[in-house]
Amino acid sequence: MRAEARMNLGIDIGGTDIKFGMVDTANRIIARAAVPTPKASAEAVADAAAAGAKQLLTAHPAKTVGVGTPGIVTPDGRVSAANLPFADTPLADLIASRIGHAVALGNDANCAALGEAAVSGADDLLLVTLGTGVGGGIVSGGKLIVGAHGGAGEIGHMCLHAGGRACPCGKRGCFEQYASASALTAAAKAAADAHPNSLLAAYAKGGMDGRVFFRAIADGCPAAKAVLDAYLCDLAAGLESLRSIFDPAVIVLAGGITEAGDALLAPLVQKLGDAFPLKLSALRSDAGMIGAAVLGREAGAKHAD
């Protein structure tokens, strides 16, 4: 068997980008690609996912394909999501029919939790993804907890502030409206607009994103620091609740925002206390791709049995 035949393709569908990683048996990404996530329709998302998958599969034939997506995923591969055009969408079949390969589909945060557990060897963890929204993946006793209907870990839609900001899910005050990377970026943009003479505003002339924001933090911008403090208060409140509910050995933060490293973690730990079981994912934004590959690998093993 050629080395590539033991590879597993992991696809991580996010609100901004679809990322593709060809993962080896040691859970290392040996080739990768990314494309913007279409918003027009589920078919457009499936087209983009298939195009990226074919690009890697042509160069590196894979044994299995796994896909992680935001939203609630049913056992038969259908998904409903608040931030993407999925409403009981048979996404697994849509992608499989386009690439000519069976597809294992899972929630994106669940996939990230699988990836983190596979690489770290942890048997009990709660993974929290901070991206366009907020997701959660629960590993207990070495097994992924998905719930009776596939919705376990949808922590982004627990209520943080009753009657608060409107969420695409139809509720108000959802955790992800305050603790997602998108929420932080929106707050930073508002602060830059409100303080046009600040470093934050100066750095954001070409657009606001996490790198711009944390550059302003590193350079001591008071406007940026006020935004980060408010953001971390909300994030810490949600994490405290999650710890009380799940009692994990460790809570792992993942997603692109965690690329900020100690600029994010250190002030958050100050709010939570040194004894709080918190760390940043060692895989950072690769967790979803690796976990999707693990999902596909495990599904393939079950099918072989």
BAFI-3210 file (N, C-alpha, C; in Angstrom, 3 decimals, decimal comma, padded with zeros to 6 digits):
// residues 305
n [1|2|3|4|5|6|7|8|9|10|11|12|13|14|15|16|17|18|19|20|21|22|23|24|25|26|27|28|29|30|31|32|33|34|35|36|37|38|39|40|41|42|43|44|45|46|47|48|49|50|51|52|53|54|55|56|57|58|59|60|61|62|63|64|65|66|67|68|69|70|71|72|73|74|75|76|77|78|79|80|81|82|83|84|85|86|87|88|89|90|91|92|93|94|95|96|97|98|99|100|101|102|103|104|105|106|107|108|109|110|111|112|113|114|115|116|117|118|119|120|121|122|123|124|125|126|127|128|129|130|131|132|133|134|135|136|137|138|139|140|141|142|143|144|145|146|147|148|149|150|151|152|153|154|155|156|157|158|159|160|161|162|163|164|165|166|167|168|169|170|171|172|173|174|175|176|177|178|179|180|181|182|183|184|185|186|187|188|189|190|191|192|193|194|195|196|197|198|199|200|201|202|203|204|205|206|207|208|209|210|211|212|213|214|215|216|217|218|219|220|221|222|223|224|225|226|227|228|229|230|231|232|233|234|235|236|237|238|239|240|241|242|243|244|245|246|247|248|249|250|251|252|253|254|255|256|257|258|259|260|261|262|263|264|265|266|267|268|269|270|271|272|273|274|275|276|277|278|279|280|281|282|283|284|285|286|287|288|289|290|291|292|293|294|295|296|297|298|299|300|301|302|303|304|305]
n.u [000,847|000,645|002,117|000,427|-002,071|-002,781|-003,434|-005,631|-008,210|-009,058|-011,627|-012,488|-015,135|-015,724|-017,109|-015,874|-013,746|-013,082|-011,158|-008,622|-006,972|-004,510|-003,953|-001,643|-000,922|000,114|-001,212|-000,426|-000,442|000,184|-000,210|-001,996|-004,848|-007,007|-010,147|-012,427|-015,498|-018,548|-021,642|-024,066|-025,650|-026,374|-025,553|-023,577|-021,637|-021,043|-019,997|-017,660|-016,297|-015,917|-014,293|-011,891|-011,248|-010,803|-008,517|-006,502|-006,835|-006,113|-003,356|-002,674|-003,900|-006,488|-007,477|-009,801|-012,407|-013,215|-015,488|-015,932|-018,410|-020,108|-022,985|-025,853|-025,497|-026,915|-027,148|-027,373|-026,015|-027,015|-027,401|-028,063|-027,650|-026,962|-025,381|-024,704|-025,907|-027,582|-030,180|-031,463|-029,876|-028,574|-025,616|-023,376|-023,960|-024,136|-021,498|-020,117|-021,179|-020,055|-017,315|-016,933|-016,438|-016,891|-018,152|-017,589|-019,433|-019,334|-019,972|-018,224|-016,833|-016,875|-015,266|-012,856|-012,381|-011,982|-009,627|-007,837|-007,874|-006,868|-004,231|-003,145|-003,668|-005,527|-008,217|-010,436|-011,931|-013,009|-013,519|-013,413|-014,330|-013,431|-014,560|-016,164|-018,543|-019,276|-018,279|-018,553|-016,898|-017,108|-015,265|-015,354|-014,204|-012,655|-014,345|-016,360|-018,963|-022,088|-024,794|-028,424|-029,626|-027,609|-026,833|-025,240|-022,921|-023,417|-022,634|-022,413|-024,904|-026,000|-027,547|-026,101|-026,515|-029,527|-032,122|-030,354|-028,074|-029,294|-029,374|-028,519|-029,741|-032,219|-032,667|-031,881|-029,032|-027,108|-024,172|-022,193|-022,572|-021,141|-018,685|-017,379|-014,841|-015,663|-017,354|-015,512|-013,975|-015,927|-016,503|-014,013|-013,791|-015,877|-014,859|-012,579|-013,782|-015,038|-012,928|-011,088|-008,491|-006,907|-004,392|-005,465|-007,388|-005,661|-004,113|-006,082|-006,777|-006,533|-008,386|-010,071|-008,969|-008,059|-005,251|-004,571|-005,930|-004,664|-002,117|-002,440|-003,039|-000,586|000,959|000,028|-002,428|-005,020|-007,760|-008,048|-007,381|-009,550|-011,623|-010,747|-010,808|-013,574|-014,502|-013,171|-014,308|-016,909|-016,295|-014,988|-017,060|-018,800|-017,133|-016,768|-019,357|-019,552|-017,567|-018,714|-020,881|-019,858|-017,487|-014,774|-011,486|-009,775|-010,183|-010,033|-009,045|-009,662|-009,241|-008,830|-008,350|-006,846|-004,286|-003,167|-001,995|-000,331|-001,181|-003,881|-004,438|-003,152|-004,397|-006,956|-006,698|-006,064|-008,558|-009,994|-008,524|-005,599|-005,955|-007,849|-008,721|-007,374|-006,258|-004,561|-005,231|-002,913|-002,924|-004,062|-005,524|-005,563|-006,881|-009,537|-009,307|-007,572|-009,080|-011,379|-010,248|-009,581|-012,169|-013,136|-011,347|-012,020|-014,675|-014,274|-012,929|-014,924|-016,728|-015,227|-015,169]
n.v [-001,198|002,182|005,045|007,287|006,140|005,556|007,927|010,451|012,615|015,681|018,020|021,234|023,151|026,471|029,651|031,630|030,546|027,498|024,876|022,555|019,561|017,144|014,319|012,361|009,053|009,605|011,769|014,202|017,099|016,941|018,150|020,983|023,188|025,990|027,657|030,411|030,497|030,003|031,858|031,737|029,393|025,981|024,216|025,692|025,797|023,076|022,711|024,284|022,962|020,479|021,154|022,008|019,660|017,856|018,964|018,319|015,545|014,671|014,903|013,509|010,645|009,550|007,468|007,843|010,355|013,068|015,465|018,497|020,641|023,695|023,638|021,482|018,102|015,289|011,667|010,596|012,282|014,882|018,430|021,334|024,759|027,908|029,983|029,445|028,457|026,113|023,913|021,280|019,959|017,640|017,327|015,629|013,795|015,588|016,515|014,089|013,081|014,802|014,417|011,750|009,978|008,396|010,193|011,177|012,955|015,515|017,604|020,715|021,615|019,305|017,721|019,149|018,686|015,916|015,871|017,231|015,510|013,187|013,888|014,824|012,793|012,945|011,926|013,150|016,082|019,436|021,133|024,374|026,294|029,316|031,313|032,343|031,807|030,318|027,187|023,875|020,936|017,757|015,460|012,542|010,078|009,179|009,107|010,694|012,911|013,243|013,568|013,019|013,851|014,742|017,266|017,946|020,029|022,430|025,040|027,691|028,754|028,868|030,841|033,864|036,536|037,513|038,544|039,916|040,638|040,047|036,859|034,861|032,388|032,866|033,382|035,488|037,072|035,054|033,101|033,130|035,561|037,291|036,147|035,087|035,106|036,773|038,506|039,842|041,139|042,816|044,470|045,651|047,082|048,899|050,322|051,445|053,170|054,848|056,008|057,724|058,723|056,857|054,227|051,843|052,592|053,717|051,498|049,973|050,942|049,624|047,658|045,635|042,995|040,036|040,065|042,750|043,857|042,637|043,552|046,216|045,846|044,830|047,077|048,689|050,122|051,975|051,983|049,550|047,802|048,182|047,074|044,386|043,677|043,788|041,839|039,536|039,326|038,438|036,043|034,632|034,352|032,618|030,358|029,647|028,769|026,564|024,902|024,263|022,750|020,572|019,660|019,192|017,683|019,406|022,523|023,405|025,919|026,791|027,733|030,476|032,862|032,128|032,178|034,420|033,757|034,147|036,750|036,617|034,455|034,956|037,331|036,279|034,067|035,490|036,477|034,147|032,670|030,969|028,269|027,360|024,985|025,435|025,765|026,640|025,272|022,969|022,521|024,675|026,489|024,271|022,190|021,461|020,419|018,213|016,754|016,215|014,529|012,413|011,671|010,707|008,577|006,917|006,338|004,951|002,722|001,533|000,884|-000,981|-003,014]
n.w [000,000|-000,927|000,709|000,717|000,569|003,089|004,125|005,484|004,661|006,009|006,373|007,217|007,696|007,972|009,116|007,664|006,101|004,252|005,209|004,322|005,053|004,545|006,309|008,107|009,491|011,952|012,761|011,636|009,593|006,242|003,856|002,690|002,085|001,315|000,945|000,372|002,273|000,730|000,877|-000,339|-000,805|000,230|-001,702|-002,979|-000,987|-000,814|-003,384|-003,237|-001,168|-002,375|-004,541|-003,312|-001,966|-004,076|-005,163|-003,280|-003,117|-005,625|-005,676|-003,396|-002,783|-000,650|002,108|003,627|004,072|006,057|007,377|009,059|010,346|011,235|013,403|014,097|013,679|012,274|012,728|010,147|008,493|008,010|008,344|010,329|010,657|012,226|011,218|008,618|005,306|005,956|006,427|007,707|005,876|003,557|003,816|003,844|001,775|-000,372|-000,678|-000,965|-003,374|-005,177|-005,055|-005,361|-003,261|-000,145|002,700|006,000|008,333|010,777|013,674|013,802|016,117|017,652|016,046|016,308|019,013|018,949|017,451|019,172|021,394|020,223|019,543|021,956|023,723|025,746|027,863|028,914|028,217|027,519|024,662|023,393|020,742|019,230|016,924|013,973|015,194|018,404|019,451|020,919|022,048|023,501|025,219|026,980|029,126|027,057|024,902|022,408|023,173|021,871|022,246|022,359|020,004|018,419|019,151|021,351|023,039|021,758|022,697|022,065|021,910|024,397|026,919|027,755|028,378|029,338|027,196|025,600|022,900|019,566|018,007|015,128|015,453|016,425|019,077|021,931|023,413|023,287|024,008|021,972|020,772|022,246|022,909|020,699|018,087|016,087|017,467|019,066|017,094|015,970|018,168|018,477|016,091|016,434|018,605|017,458|015,640|017,428|018,700|017,013|017,043|018,195|018,629|017,809|015,892|014,013|013,239|012,092|009,625|007,233|007,559|010,011|012,036|013,918|014,172|013,764|015,943|018,203|017,816|018,475|021,164|022,082|021,799|023,734|023,573|024,971|024,212|022,853|024,925|026,673|025,196|025,050|027,764|028,393|026,636|027,605|030,121|029,532|028,168|030,211|032,087|030,741|030,477|033,148|033,797|032,082|033,118|035,566|034,742|033,197|034,408|033,401|032,933|031,712|030,029|026,728|024,578|021,234|017,756|015,404|016,818|018,992|018,149|019,116|021,476|024,582|024,898|024,820|026,585|029,118|030,412|030,571|032,274|034,557|035,242|035,701|037,538|038,721|039,242|037,548|035,088|032,283|028,910|025,847|022,661|021,408|018,783|017,655|015,038|013,427|014,574|013,877|011,248|011,626|013,452|011,906|010,033|011,748|012,485|010,004|009,663|011,853|011,218|008,851|009,851|011,392|009,392|008,000|009,831]
ca.u [000,000|001,403|001,968|-000,725|-003,306|-003,110|-003,765|-007,032|-008,465|-009,934|-012,165|-013,048|-015,959|-015,913|-017,926|-015,079|-012,972|-013,081|-009,752|-008,415|-005,696|-004,229|-003,408|-001,040|-001,329|000,594|-002,040|000,288|-000,906|001,310|-000,567|-003,173|-005,395|-008,127|-010,942|-013,466|-016,780|-019,672|-022,803|-025,271|-026,486|-025,687|-024,905|-022,347|-020,666|-020,618|-019,137|-016,350|-015,654|-015,507|-013,172|-010,681|-010,937|-010,236|-007,163|-005,586|-006,970|-005,386|-001,940|-002,488|-005,077|-006,758|-008,297|-011,099|-012,652|-014,071|-015,848|-016,503|-019,214|-020,923|-024,379|-026,254|-025,326|-027,647|-026,371|-027,404|-025,237|-027,738|-026,948|-028,763|-026,726|-027,465|-024,530|-024,470|-027,201|-027,903|-031,420|-031,668|-029,185|-027,804|-024,310|-022,471|-024,267|-023,824|-020,055|-019,715|-021,552|-019,196|-015,917|-016,884|-015,800|-017,725|-017,813|-018,076|-019,737|-019,494|-019,917|-016,836|-016,200|-016,660|-014,075|-011,688|-012,147|-011,386|-008,243|-007,061|-007,739|-006,009|-002,839|-002,671|-003,913|-006,435|-009,461|-011,540|-011,687|-014,018|-012,879|-014,245|-013,817|-013,767|-014,429|-017,338|-019,412|-018,609|-018,700|-017,986|-016,782|-016,964|-014,701|-015,452|-013,817|-012,081|-015,378|-017,026|-020,364|-022,823|-026,166|-029,481|-029,994|-026,434|-026,662|-024,421|-021,793|-023,790|-022,521|-022,527|-026,285|-026,485|-027,814|-025,147|-027,163|-030,955|-032,616|-029,219|-027,959|-029,993|-028,527|-029,162|-030,517|-033,553|-032,687|-031,132|-028,071|-026,322|-022,752|-021,336|-022,715|-020,229|-017,394|-016,774|-013,845|-016,416|-017,822|-014,354|-013,630|-016,958|-016,303|-012,789|-014,095|-016,683|-013,964|-011,738|-014,619|-015,336|-011,668|-010,357|-007,093|-006,238|-003,558|-006,348|-007,925|-004,560|-003,729|-007,221|-007,128|-006,647|-009,364|-009,924|-008,972|-007,420|-003,846|-004,571|-006,362|-003,659|-000,977|-002,758|-002,885|000,849|001,541|-000,505|-003,547|-006,083|-009,052|-008,022|-007,389|-010,915|-012,385|-010,329|-011,275|-015,005|-014,632|-012,720|-015,301|-017,977|-015,740|-014,729|-018,351|-019,272|-016,264|-017,083|-020,589|-019,257|-016,819|-019,661|-021,773|-019,181|-016,380|-013,725|-010,117|-009,185|-010,900|-009,073|-009,518|-009,155|-009,709|-007,815|-008,040|-005,858|-002,951|-002,664|-001,194|-000,420|-001,906|-005,254|-004,535|-002,709|-005,424|-008,107|-006,357|-006,175|-009,968|-010,499|-007,701|-004,565|-006,364|-008,824|-008,052|-007,514|-005,064|-004,792|-004,998|-001,595|-003,155|-004,588|-006,562|-005,504|-007,600|-010,710|-008,883|-007,045|-010,205|-012,220|-009,538|-009,753|-013,564|-013,202|-010,589|-012,805|-015,840|-013,787|-012,613|-016,197|-017,291|-014,433|-015,552]
ca.v [000,000|003,424|005,830|008,170|005,389|005,534|009,290|010,765|014,021|016,381|019,279|022,042|024,222|027,570|030,744|032,462|029,722|026,039|024,460|021,160|019,044|015,727|013,965|011,036|008,181|010,206|012,968|015,380|017,598|016,904|019,039|021,753|024,176|026,726|028,480|031,149|029,805|030,695|032,072|031,778|028,197|024,758|023,650|026,449|025,337|021,736|022,879|024,771|021,887|019,445|021,659|021,945|018,255|017,257|019,486|017,521|014,119|014,384|014,752|012,606|009,801|009,313|006,309|008,309|011,797|013,528|016,877|019,150|021,792|024,250|023,232|020,181|017,069|014,063|010,470|010,282|013,249|016,116|019,484|022,615|025,705|029,282|030,949|028,998|028,136|024,704|023,634|019,850|019,775|016,376|017,825|014,509|013,286|016,620|016,526|012,763|012,939|015,657|013,958|010,317|009,356|008,450|011,304|011,159|014,337|015,771|018,991|021,189|021,635|017,904|017,293|019,763|017,957|014,637|016,125|017,561|014,291|012,233|014,328|014,982|011,581|013,248|011,168|013,997|017,497|020,245|022,041|025,525|026,954|030,730|031,681|033,117|031,566|029,574|025,794|023,071|019,500|017,119|014,106|012,003|008,682|008,852|009,039|011,938|012,983|013,981|013,795|012,193|014,322|015,302|018,671|018,204|020,904|023,681|025,988|029,058|029,214|029,000|032,254|034,545|037,783|037,421|039,704|040,617|040,788|039,066|035,831|034,247|031,202|033,316|033,747|036,693|036,939|033,823|033,171|033,459|036,971|038,044|035,480|034,621|035,988|037,784|039,507|040,654|041,991|043,850|045,412|046,388|048,040|049,965|051,126|052,231|054,248|055,778|056,637|057,843|059,090|055,777|053,312|050,844|053,174|053,872|050,186|049,343|051,652|048,636|046,644|045,115|041,560|039,694|040,475|044,199|044,134|042,256|044,452|047,388|045,410|044,724|048,415|049,398|051,015|051,918|051,632|048,116|047,116|048,225|046,087|043,051|043,421|043,485|040,549|038,460|039,173|037,579|034,719|033,985|033,983|031,417|029,225|029,249|027,975|025,291|024,071|023,776|021,754|019,396|019,231|018,542|017,741|020,615|023,219|023,773|026,939|026,612|028,722|031,414|033,897|031,629|032,486|035,530|033,158|034,683|038,026|036,232|033,529|035,498|038,117|035,428|033,319|036,432|036,573|032,842|032,127|030,034|026,875|026,993|024,059|026,053|025,879|026,829|024,073|022,840|022,440|025,979|026,445|022,984|021,166|020,984|019,579|016,942|016,020|015,708|013,364|011,330|011,231|009,872|007,349|006,064|005,865|003,938|001,512|000,897|000,303|-002,166|-004,086]
ca.w [000,000|-000,944|001,938|000,619|000,726|004,503|004,519|005,710|004,361|006,936|005,847|008,301|007,143|008,910|008,616|006,765|005,168|004,300|005,249|003,940|005,496|004,352|007,618|008,104|010,594|013,205|012,944|011,164|008,300|005,308|002,749|003,087|001,164|001,898|000,029|001,103|002,432|000,092|001,747|-001,146|-000,696|000,652|-002,889|-003,223|000,005|-001,230|-004,556|-002,788|-000,415|-003,320|-005,348|-002,496|-001,690|-005,290|-005,316|-002,459|-003,415|-006,870|-005,347|-002,255|-002,601|000,767|002,441|004,107|004,074|007,140|007,260|010,226|009,971|012,317|013,448|014,634|012,655|012,594|012,393|008,721|007,723|007,707|009,250|010,427|011,275|012,295|010,525|007,252|004,681|006,148|007,151|007,467|004,590|003,477|003,391|003,567|000,437|-001,364|-000,916|-001,460|-004,781|-005,985|-005,054|-005,613|-002,110|001,055|003,591|007,384|008,693|012,204|014,112|013,721|017,437|018,017|015,316|016,941|020,263|018,562|017,063|020,361|022,201|019,514|019,584|023,342|024,492|026,852|027,884|029,379|027,949|026,849|023,734|023,044|019,554|019,130|015,522|013,564|016,345|019,481|019,485|021,989|021,843|024,804|025,253|028,336|029,119|025,758|023,867|022,075|023,586|020,839|022,671|021,778|018,673|017,760|019,501|022,540|022,791|021,079|023,802|021,576|022,003|025,767|027,187|028,627|028,829|029,016|026,470|025,008|021,448|018,746|017,396|013,959|015,832|016,811|020,489|022,284|024,503|023,175|024,362|020,849|020,427|023,100|023,119|019,456|017,491|015,349|018,428|019,446|015,957|015,862|019,269|018,191|015,023|017,034|019,437|016,554|015,115|018,520|019,123|015,743|017,247|018,920|017,863|017,220|014,664|013,058|012,729|011,417|008,392|006,163|007,952|011,369|012,282|015,180|014,194|013,970|017,307|019,200|017,645|019,295|022,550|022,373|021,845|024,893|023,244|025,986|023,606|022,602|026,220|027,209|024,429|025,458|029,124|028,333|025,955|028,486|031,195|029,013|027,906|031,500|032,689|030,062|030,809|034,528|033,747|031,429|034,066|036,569|034,135|032,649|035,256|032,604|033,450|031,136|028,963|025,695|023,650|019,881|016,791|014,944|017,808|019,944|017,637|019,932|022,544|025,939|024,894|025,127|027,707|030,412|031,091|030,837|033,483|035,677|035,606|036,119|038,614|038,276|039,410|036,521|034,153|030,965|028,077|024,426|021,866|020,787|017,342|017,231|014,001|012,721|015,332|013,144|010,124|012,139|014,027|010,818|009,493|012,727|012,334|008,812|009,923|012,750|010,468|007,933|010,612|011,753|008,174|007,667|010,751]
c.u [000,882|001,141|000,711|-002,040|-003,711|-003,442|-005,275|-007,222|-009,452|-010,334|-012,880|-013,799|-016,194|-016,766|-017,200|-014,375|-013,320|-011,625|-009,654|-007,039|-005,584|-003,404|-002,854|-001,445|-000,836|-000,124|-001,293|-000,275|000,289|001,031|-001,848|-003,597|-006,528|-008,827|-011,952|-014,756|-017,889|-020,845|-024,128|-026,208|-025,663|-024,946|-023,594|-021,259|-020,129|-019,698|-017,728|-015,589|-015,132|-014,300|-011,862|-010,259|-010,266|-008,797|-006,156|-005,651|-006,231|-003,912|-001,688|-003,758|-005,257|-007,649|-009,695|-011,165|-013,606|-014,294|-016,426|-017,228|-019,898|-022,342|-024,603|-026,246|-026,041|-026,808|-026,357|-026,778|-025,974|-027,367|-027,867|-027,854|-027,289|-026,686|-024,168|-025,803|-027,548|-029,177|-031,823|-031,066|-028,393|-026,383|-023,336|-022,701|-023,904|-022,330|-019,599|-020,018|-020,653|-017,756|-015,797|-016,232|-016,752|-017,215|-018,418|-018,248|-019,931|-019,523|-018,466|-016,130|-015,967|-015,409|-012,809|-011,351|-011,512|-009,914|-007,362|-006,828|-006,784|-004,535|-002,306|-002,794|-004,859|-007,727|-010,672|-011,185|-012,935|-013,274|-013,864|-013,604|-014,347|-013,508|-015,556|-018,422|-018,593|-019,163|-018,048|-017,950|-016,420|-016,416|-014,698|-015,146|-013,267|-013,068|-016,019|-018,482|-021,122|-024,276|-027,172|-029,804|-028,820|-026,104|-025,837|-023,234|-022,124|-023,786|-022,636|-023,915|-026,875|-026,600|-026,787|-025,760|-028,628|-031,428|-031,545|-029,247|-028,695|-028,994|-029,246|-029,998|-031,941|-033,680|-031,894|-030,160|-027,207|-024,832|-021,911|-021,488|-021,766|-018,812|-016,745|-015,685|-014,528|-016,911|-016,692|-013,974|-014,633|-016,794|-015,058|-013,023|-014,900|-015,819|-013,050|-012,512|-014,880|-014,100|-010,764|-008,887|-006,288|-005,316|-004,405|-006,919|-006,845|-004,179|-004,824|-007,593|-007,261|-007,642|-009,048|-009,934|-008,203|-005,976|-003,717|-004,897|-005,259|-002,330|-001,193|-002,641|-001,407|001,502|000,872|-001,660|-004,661|-007,436|-009,130|-008,084|-008,781|-011,803|-012,040|-010,837|-012,756|-015,250|-014,270|-013,644|-016,425|-017,477|-015,523|-016,023|-018,894|-018,448|-016,504|-018,335|-020,329|-018,481|-017,767|-020,536|-021,034|-018,043|-015,279|-012,370|-009,416|-010,156|-009,858|-009,713|-008,853|-009,758|-008,635|-007,414|-006,971|-004,426|-002,332|-001,856|-001,419|-001,124|-003,388|-005,329|-004,214|-003,774|-006,691|-007,885|-006,428|-007,610|-010,488|-009,763|-006,753|-004,996|-007,364|-008,138|-008,205|-006,185|-005,494|-004,485|-003,596|-001,717|-003,650|-005,651|-006,523|-006,360|-008,776|-010,351|-008,401|-008,188|-011,146|-011,579|-009,672|-011,172|-013,709|-012,502|-011,395|-014,034|-015,438|-013,481|-013,881|-016,817|-016,558|-014,799|-016,892]
c.v [001,248|004,213|006,679|007,439|005,261|006,932|009,433|012,259|014,586|017,725|020,002|023,221|025,270|028,666|031,616|031,644|028,248|025,609|022,952|020,713|017,557|015,274|012,546|010,254|008,662|011,524|014,265|015,783|017,669|017,716|019,749|022,712|024,893|027,514|029,258|030,333|030,584|030,827|031,897|030,599|027,026|024,129|024,365|026,047|023,964|021,806|023,301|023,697|020,805|019,892|021,591|020,519|017,598|017,709|018,652|016,042|013,732|014,110|013,705|011,767|009,419|008,100|006,740|009,832|012,120|015,026|017,365|020,403|022,382|023,696|021,866|019,163|015,802|012,847|010,128|011,376|014,487|017,165|020,699|023,555|027,116|030,221|030,562|028,542|026,654|024,576|022,203|019,452|018,468|016,647|016,698|013,969|014,300|016,625|015,198|012,608|013,750|015,154|012,455|009,530|009,464|009,529|011,056|012,616|014,463|017,256|019,458|021,199|020,219|017,362|017,870|019,067|016,603|014,814|016,404|016,318|013,300|012,605|014,385|013,705|011,785|012,432|012,009|015,460|018,132|021,211|023,127|026,224|028,379|031,169|032,610|032,995|030,956|028,158|025,063|021,612|018,845|015,714|013,648|010,517|008,244|008,797|010,400|011,868|013,831|014,245|012,963|012,582|014,962|016,719|018,954|019,075|022,180|024,825|027,435|029,632|029,053|030,495|032,815|035,815|037,740|038,704|040,492|040,653|039,680|038,127|035,255|033,012|031,565|033,706|035,034|036,377|035,708|034,089|033,646|034,907|037,861|037,457|034,950|035,581|037,102|038,887|040,422|041,619|043,129|044,907|046,267|047,435|049,213|050,887|051,991|053,411|055,316|056,551|056,796|058,207|058,008|054,980|052,268|051,351|053,309|052,535|049,563|050,028|050,704|047,536|046,090|043,597|041,293|040,156|041,973|044,520|043,813|043,003|045,709|047,063|045,397|046,098|049,304|050,340|050,904|051,511|050,131|047,335|047,099|047,207|044,673|042,716|043,046|042,121|039,400|038,267|038,248|036,166|033,963|033,538|032,706|030,195|028,731|028,384|026,603|024,350|023,471|022,654|020,460|018,847|018,542|018,600|018,990|021,201|023,741|024,802|026,738|027,666|029,743|032,451|033,441|031,781|033,651|035,030|033,804|036,027|037,798|035,448|034,182|036,361|037,314|034,611|034,225|036,548|035,266|032,280|031,064|028,577|026,423|026,147|024,513|026,035|026,173|025,530|024,085|022,837|023,753|025,781|025,165|021,912|020,594|020,080|018,216|016,103|015,468|014,487|012,166|010,771|010,308|008,543|006,388|005,508|004,776|002,632|000,771|000,214|-000,986|-003,347|-004,696]
c.w [000,000|000,326|001,898|000,877|002,187|005,025|004,727|005,474|005,375|006,373|006,977|007,690|008,220|008,311|007,618|005,688|005,327|004,206|005,028|004,408|005,209|005,556|007,577|009,362|011,952|013,497|012,644|009,803|007,354|004,039|003,136|001,980|001,885|000,803|000,863|001,178|001,737|001,060|001,005|-000,899|-000,202|-000,522|-003,200|-002,240|-000,395|-002,448|-004,145|-002,033|-001,357|-004,143|-004,570|-002,210|-002,895|-005,504|-004,532|-002,815|-004,699|-006,585|-004,272|-002,069|-001,136|000,962|002,859|004,029|005,209|007,019|008,580|009,794|011,197|012,255|014,060|013,504|013,109|012,198|010,908|007,859|007,274|008,746|009,172|011,204|011,212|011,391|009,095|006,648|004,733|006,975|006,820|006,118|004,576|002,995|003,064|002,157|-000,648|-001,699|-001,518|-002,942|-005,700|-006,058|-005,318|-004,508|-000,924|002,002|004,971|007,821|010,192|012,490|014,188|015,070|017,952|017,312|015,947|018,254|019,985|018,199|018,255|021,209|021,543|019,633|021,015|024,160|025,661|026,729|028,270|029,120|027,359|025,954|023,330|021,852|019,489|017,697|015,127|014,628|017,466|019,473|020,628|021,613|023,155|024,626|026,700|028,293|027,779|024,621|023,663|022,491|022,578|021,220|021,911|020,343|017,931|018,168|020,738|022,169|022,045|022,091|023,356|021,733|023,401|026,062|028,170|029,216|028,399|028,340|025,763|023,491|020,703|018,086|016,173|014,296|016,228|018,266|020,709|023,419|024,458|023,430|023,181|020,380|021,225|023,118|021,844|018,994|016,704|016,268|018,864|018,321|015,805|016,950|019,028|017,110|015,569|017,881|018,579|015,974|016,178|018,984|017,904|015,878|017,969|018,006|017,149|015,898|013,594|012,423|011,862|010,106|007,207|006,452|009,336|011,369|013,568|015,258|014,430|015,420|018,314|018,996|018,495|020,781|022,934|022,519|022,894|024,632|024,285|025,408|023,348|023,907|026,831|026,501|024,897|026,853|029,135|027,697|026,887|029,676|030,753|028,753|029,207|032,161|032,055|030,411|032,230|034,553|033,151|032,346|035,100|036,018|033,804|033,512|034,451|033,302|032,946|030,115|027,995|024,766|022,295|018,970|016,486|015,967|018,796|019,427|018,414|021,120|023,898|026,003|025,168|026,432|029,053|031,094|031,377|032,106|034,712|036,149|036,193|037,339|038,097|038,361|038,344|035,454|032,704|030,218|026,644|023,699|021,283|019,271|016,758|016,141|013,168|013,388|014,554|011,986|010,600|012,710|012,977|010,173|010,423|012,633|011,132|009,006|010,783|012,053|009,485|008,629|010,999|010,547|007,790|008,556|010,356]
res [m|r|a|e|a|r|m|n|l|g|i|d|i|g|g|t|d|i|k|f|g|m|v|d|t|a|n|r|i|i|a|r|a|a|v|p|t|p|k|a|s|a|e|a|v|a|d|a|a|a|a|g|a|k|q|l|l|t|a|h|p|a|k|t|v|g|v|g|t|p|g|i|v|t|p|d|g|r|v|s|a|a|n|l|p|f|a|d|t|p|l|a|d|l|i|a|s|r|i|g|h|a|v|a|l|g|n|d|a|n|c|a|a|l|g|e|a|a|v|s|g|a|d|d|l|l|l|v|t|l|g|t|g|v|g|g|g|i|v|s|g|g|k|l|i|v|g|a|h|g|g|a|g|e|i|g|h|m|c|l|h|a|g|g|r|a|c|p|c|g|k|r|g|c|f|e|q|y|a|s|a|s|a|l|t|a|a|a|k|a|a|a|d|a|h|p|n|s|l|l|a|a|y|a|k|g|g|m|d|g|r|v|f|f|r|a|i|a|d|g|c|p|a|a|k|a|v|l|d|a|y|l|c|d|l|a|a|g|l|e|s|l|r|s|i|f|d|p|a|v|i|v|l|a|g|g|i|t|e|a|g|d|a|l|l|a|p|l|v|q|k|l|g|d|a|f|p|l|k|l|s|a|l|r|s|d|a|g|m|i|g|a|a|v|l|g|r|e|a|g|a|k|h|a|d]
***
